[in-house]
Structures are given as C-alpha cells and as structure tokens.
C-alpha cells in the first residue's frame, strides 16, 4: 500500500511538472532546487574544495550563459514569428478560416439535430460526447436481438467507449482555457474507437440490419467530428502557449541579462561569496529553464494528442476488448 501511494505521488508530481503545473511555478521550483543543491548543500558537502567565487570558473560560465540567453531568445522569437506570419494571410483566406468553423458547427448541428451548437470548447465537447454515447446506446439496442457473440462484442465496445468518455468528461468539469480543454481531451483515443467500430462492423456485417448500419455510420461520423475538433483546439492551445512563452521570456531574459552583465562588470568589487555567485548563476539559468518547462508541456501534449487519421498511432494502454481484433 505504501509503495502504491508513493508511486501515485510521483505520478502526480510528474504530471504537475510536465503538464498541469503553472510554467512560472515550475521554473521557480527548478531554480530554487538547483540553487539549494549548488549553494548551501554543495558548500556544506565541499567546505574546503573549490568554491564558486573563483573568477576563473565564474566568468567563462556567466559569459556562456549570456551568449546562450541571446541565442535562445532569438530562436523563440523566430518560432513565434512563424505563427504570426501564418496569421498574416489575404482576406479571402481569413474569411475561409472563419467560414470553415461556421460550416463545421452548422454541419454538426444538422448531424445531432440541434438548433444551436455551443461555441465554447468545453460545452461543445460535452455535446459531442453525449451524442456519441447516445448513438452507441442506440447501436446496442438495435443489436439486442442478434446472436450472443454480436451482443457481447457490442456491449464490450459500448462499455469501453462509455468509460473513456466518462474519464474525459470528468476532466472537462473545470476546463475553461485552451490548455485545460486540450489536457482533458488528450487521453481520449478516438482513432482506436473508430478502428474498433469498423472492425466490429466488418466482423458481423452479415447479421447487421439497415438500422444498425445507419447507427454505426452516425457514430463514426460523430467520432470524426470529435477528432477534427480536438486537433483544432490543440492548434489554438499551441499558439497560445508560444505567445505566453514569448511574453514570459522577455520578462525573464531582460532582468537576467542585466543582472548577469552588471555582476560581471563589477566582479572585482563584489564580495567573494559562494551564495552570491550561486544566486547569480541561478538567475542566468532562468530563461533556459523557462523555455524548457514550456517545451516539455507542448511536446508532452503533442505526443498524447497525436492523431494519424484512419491509422492508430498510439500504443494501447487499456487492453484489448473481448471479441474485437485490434490488429
């Protein structure tokens, strides 16, 4: 029990560092941990060894960090410029983007027979998930009189779909930002659900009624709408994340450069203090840790939400469904 609790805590800590934690808080935590490790702890472990106040060790390191800060700032600005340039398109393309979103909502409204489709990501996904479960239940009802194998396989598929949808909806309870919505959608494996449903139809095509075929087609269509919506929300999140990174990098890099350059300029008049030098080095590392924290989250979410269309691109973590061959 104790080991399981420890693993659970480590998993929550890992998720906080990689995904859910505020990036500034993660950066500050890493900086503080590094400072404590190098300054008081390191000084206590090596009281008579080489200390950080030595000019031969300090000046080259801080000069390298200064150069690296300018370089990483230029790289992030270049990446952000790519996103900005993508927005600077002709009027007809801008109109086409708006029209495609309007058309998506209109078509979805026709499919689910709704006069109004929510515009906010969270309510929209909840509407989609509710319709997906309703169509899945309808499919199960249509096959209620089929043979035992068909009923068993269909029930297993619907139960798996309902469990995965329930976990996603639980994550949407407090979702309001593009990040929180994208995180909630990350573990919903729509590619696998589409593949399983197609396999179910192929295996039992000879016993499916016209109504059951129609229910499967409707369910496949809704899962494809969900896939498109998730990728769109992930795009919005990525743009928002890089905009936030650029803003915070400016707020971090300028003070870091100013403090480091001032320290180097007046190094001859500063006290030979281990703690002071460790603090200056921690400040110079701040931009790098900030960028690392953002990149970790973007890459983690991109990996979790990578979709390959009609192919299943992710490893299955929940085990096979009885009666459905996933190969």
Buried (B, 14 or more C-beta within 10 A) or exposed (E): EEEEEEEEEEEEEEEBBBBEBEBBEBBBBBBEEBBEEBBEEBBEEEEEEEBBBEEEEBEEBBBEBBEBBEEBBEEBEEEBEEBEEEEEEEEEEEEEEEEEEEEBBEEBBEBBEEEEBBEEBBEBBBBBBEBBBBBBBBBBEBBEEBEEEBBEBBBBBBEBBBEBBEEBBEBBEEBEEBBBBBBBBBBBBBBBBBBBBEBBBEBBEEEBEEEBBBBBEBBBBBBBBBBEBBEBBBEBBBBBBBEBBBEBBBEBBEEBBEBBBEBBEEBEEBEEBBBBBBBBBBBBBBBBBBBBBBBBBBEBBBEBBEBEEEEBEBEEEEEEBEBBEEE
